């Protein structure tokens, strides 16, 4: 299964750039994870670009209104997608103003990284870390501790 992470614009904050680079390096040997950016703009423009770029994928909108999965619940969803032969999963991170209702409705899941509103560049780093964590669980690595 391939994982596509789509985000609105490349991170401009140094901590976010460093975090993205760090987890891209860690994910590289563990599986097929691709990170792509779409051009920033209004919520309507960004949502349209994210939907276009994720065509044919199981879409997951990252949004504070979504479900708050634990790491183990996230792992179980990934296992289920693998068992169901889902070929591509796309995680969609919008810009500062978030997603349109239409984008959220077009997604198979709406997922929150917590109840706090989170700056979108930080959300990208947190999402990549959770994807890394799930990959290590699937591989039997001791990275995650319950």
Buried (B, 14 or more C-beta within 10 A) or exposed (E): BEBBBBBBBEBEEEEBBEBBEBBBEBBEEBBEBEBEBBEBBEBEBBBBBBBEBBEEBBBBBBBBEBEEBEBEEBBBBBEEBEEEEBEBBBBBBBBEBBBBEEBBEBBBBBBBBEEEEBEBBBBBBBBBBBBBBBBBBBEEEEEEEE
